């Protein structure tokens, strides 16, 4: 059985590379019984999605501008 330290390491690595069958199975078994690591895995996946969306210019500023508009966020200050 994996320790939480090993499980969180595999959760992080799974975002960057395909896990082996053995790694996937042992991680899945650990996540079935460990709510802390399950939450960590969900949060890491959410952070990855948010970062990708931000990098693609998918977040608008409160004034409606995005980085794609060429603004630097200091307009009107």
C-alpha positions in Angstrom: 0.0 0.0 0.0 1.2 3.5 -0.8 2.0 6.1 1.8 0.3 9.5 1.5 3.7 11.0 0.5 4.0 8.5 -2.3 0.4 8.9 -3.4 0.7 12.7 -3.7 3.9 12.3 -5.6 2.1 10.0 -8.1 -0.8 12.4 -8.3 1.6 15.1 -9.3 3.5 12.9 -11.7 0.2 11.8 -13.4 -0.3 15.3 -14.6 3.0 15.3 -16.4 3.4 11.7 -17.6 1.4 8.5 -18.1 1.6 6.3 -15.0 2.4 2.6 -15.4 -0.4 0.1 -14.8 1.0 -0.8 -11.4 1.3 2.9 -10.4 -2.3 3.6 -11.6 -3.7 0.6 -9.7 -1.9 1.3 -6.4 -2.7 5.0 -6.6 -6.4 4.2 -7.3 -6.5 1.8 -4.3 -5.0 4.5 -2.1 -7.4 7.1 -3.3 -10.4 4.8 -2.5 -9.5 4.8 1.2 -7.7 8.2 1.7 -9.9 11.3 1.6 -7.0 13.7 2.1 -5.1 12.4 -0.9 -8.3 12.3 -3.0 -8.8 16.0 -2.2 -5.2 16.7 -3.1 -5.6 14.9 -6.4 -8.8 16.9 -7.2 -7.1 20.2 -6.2 -4.0 19.5 -8.3 -6.2 18.7 -11.4 -8.2 21.9 -10.8 -5.1 24.0 -10.5 -3.8 22.5 -13.8 -7.1 23.4 -15.5 -7.1 26.9 -14.1 -3.5 27.6 -15.0 -4.0 26.4 -18.6 -7.1 28.6 -18.9 -5.2 31.6 -17.5 -2.3 30.9 -19.9 -4.7 30.9 -22.8 -6.1 34.3 -21.8 -9.4 32.8 -20.7 -9.8 35.0 -17.6 -11.2 38.5 -17.9 -10.3 41.3 -15.6 -13.1 43.0 -13.6 -13.1 45.9 -16.2 -13.7 43.4 -19.0 -10.1 43.5 -20.4 -8.1 40.4 -20.9 -4.3 40.0 -21.3 -5.1 39.5 -25.0 -6.4 43.1 -25.2 -2.9 44.3 -24.6 -3.7 46.1 -21.3 -1.4 45.9 -18.4 -4.1 46.2 -15.7 -3.2 49.7 -14.7 -5.6 51.6 -16.9 -7.8 54.1 -15.0 -5.6 54.1 -11.9 
